[in-house]
Amino acid sequence: MNALVFFDAVLFDANADGYLVFEYEAEQKRLPTFPTPVRPTQGATPCPHESRNIGKVGVVQATRCPDAGGRWLYRFTPYLDQTLRRAYELDLFDPAPTRRNIPCTGWRNQHRPRGFLAPRGLIPGLNGDFVEDRSERINLDVPAEFLQLCAELKQLPETVLRGFIADAARLQNFFANPRADGFSSNGSDERSLAYDYLVRAYGVWVGEEAV
């Protein structure tokens, strides 16, 4: 079985007959990728988003695709900082992390040649920047009515709550400075509406000490 993640890969071809072609550790690899639209008169054409990334360095990751019978298909994501490289010798292996998303994966770039750590699964942004995870876990009982509402929306309760938190707190997850906690607003209108709701519902308590 092929690996599921290839760091520091160089993209050669975005969609060569349904395959992703890239160089990894001085070897050329060819793995199935997501299909691109077919133009009736011209045949298959490369995906514009991936075509402009040919020659760039990034990560190739696998994702199970329900539309492809659950097969693993591969997608290329370029590093925003093209000097970014994995520093495997810096990796930390903590069997019992003290908090979620602890920095444990080694990286280096031209701005930080000695290397630095980032959370597992996060690709650092420009200059190796990212927002550390400072979230705190709380326990919350969720009523059945809310669970039913989420089911009607075909969303997990966790997804809805995290989305509202991100909108209300105006959290944006930028590629240039990604958030380790993964919180990301659903959009400017959603941020405005969520904040307005909080002010409407709880604005009278502004300045009061939380109990």
N, C-alpha and C positions, 0 to 999 in steps of 0.2 A: 504493500500500500504506500502511496506517495505521502510525504509529509503534508501537514495542513497549513504550515506557515513557512514562508521563505523570506527572511530579512535581507536587505541590501541587494535585492534583485534588480537587474537592469532589463527594462522592457525592450524586446526586439520587434514584436508584432502583436497588435491588440486583438486581432481576430483572424487567424489564418485558418480558414475552413472550420471555424468553431473551436479553435485552440488558442491558448495564450502561449506565446513563445518568449522566453526570457533567459538571461544568464544568471546562474547562481553558483558561487564558489568555483568559477572558471569553467563551468559546464553548462551547456545549453539544455534547457528543459522545455517540454511541450505538453501542456496540460489543458483539459477541456475547460472552456470558459462559457459565459452566458451568451446566448444567441443575440445577434443584432438584427434590426429590421431589414426586411428584404424589399427592395424597390422593384416593382413589376417589370420595368424595362431595362434595369441595369444589373439585376442580380444582387447578391449580398454585398454590403458596403461596411467598412469598418466603423465602429462606434466613434463619433467625433471626439467624445470626452477622452477615450483611451488613446486614440490616434495621436493626439497632441502630446501625449506623455511618452511616446516612443523615444528611447534613448535616456530616459530619466531613471533615477534610482528610487526604489521604494520597497514595499512589502507586497508579496503575493499571498493571499489568504483564501482558504477554502470555505465554502458555505453550502449547506445542503439545500437543494432546490426542489421544492415540491412539484413544480411544473416539469421537472426532468426526472420524475420517478424517484425522487429522494437522492439522486446522485450528488457527489461532491463536485461542485463547479468552482473555478478559481477566478478571483478578481484582483487586479493590480491597483494599488493605491500609492501614488508617488509621495515621497517625503517632501513636505513644504520647504524644509531646510535640506538642500541637496548635498550638504557636507555631512549630514547625519549618518552615523554608522553604528551598528551594534558593537558593544564591548562585552563579550561573553565572560571574560575573565573577572568582570566586576559584579556579576550576578550574585545575588544573595538568595539562600534557600532557607526560609524560616518555616519550619513545620507548624508553628503555632503563632501566626502573626498577631500582634497586639491590637491592630486595627485593620479595617478594610483598606484595600488599595494602597498598601504600604509600598514605598519606593524600593524595588528590589531587582529591577532589570537594568543592566548596564548599557550606556550609550556614550558616544563622544562626537564632537563636531569641531569645526575650526575655531569656534569661540571658547570651547571648553575641551581642549585636547587631552587633558588628564582624565576626562570622563566624569559621568554623573549617573545618578540612579533615577528611574521613573517607575511608576506602577506597572505591573504586568498587564499587557494588552493595550497600553496607551502609547501612541506614537507622538513624541514630543513635537512642538511647533517650531516657529522661528527661533533661532539661537538656543534651541533645546528647551524652550519655555513650556511650562504647564502650570495649572492651578492645582495645588495639593488638595487632597481630600481632607477636609476639616468637618465633615458631617458627623452627627451624633445619632446613635440609634435610640429610638423610643418604641415602646410597646403601645399599640392602639387597637382597641376592639372596634371592629367594623360591623355595623348593623346589616341584617339580611337585605333590607331595602336598597342599601347602597350597592351591595353585591349584585342584586338583580338589575339595577340601573347600569352597572358596568357590563353585565352580560348582554343587555339590550344594545349597548354601544359596541359590543364585540371587543371589549378591552379588559385587560387584567386590572383589578383594583390597584395594584402597585403602580401600574403605568399611569393611571388617571391621577393618583395622588402625587406621584413624582412630577407629572406634568403641571399640575396646579401649583405645586411648591415652586417649581422653576419659573412659572409665569408670574406668580405673586411676588417672588423675590427678585424678578427681572434678571434671571441667570441666563447667560448666553455662552454656548460652548463653541468657541472659535477654533478653527484649524491652527491658527497662529499661536494660540495659547489655550490648548484643550484642558477641560476640567477632568481631574482624576475621579471625581464623584459621579461623573456622567450626567449631571443635571443639565437640561437644555430647554429653553423656552420654546413654545410652539409658534411664536410669532409676535409681532409688535402689537397687533390688536388684542391678542390673548393676554399679553403682559398688562396692557392698559385695563382690560376688563377685570382681570383677576385682582389687580391692585385696587381698582375702584370698589370692588366688592368688599375687600378687607376694610377699606376706609369707611364704607357705608355700614358694615356690620359691627366693626370694632373701633372706629375712629374716636368714639367718646372716651375710650380708655387710653388714648395716647398720653404718655407721660406717667401713667399709673404703673406701679411695680407689679410685675407678673407674679402670680401666686402659684 
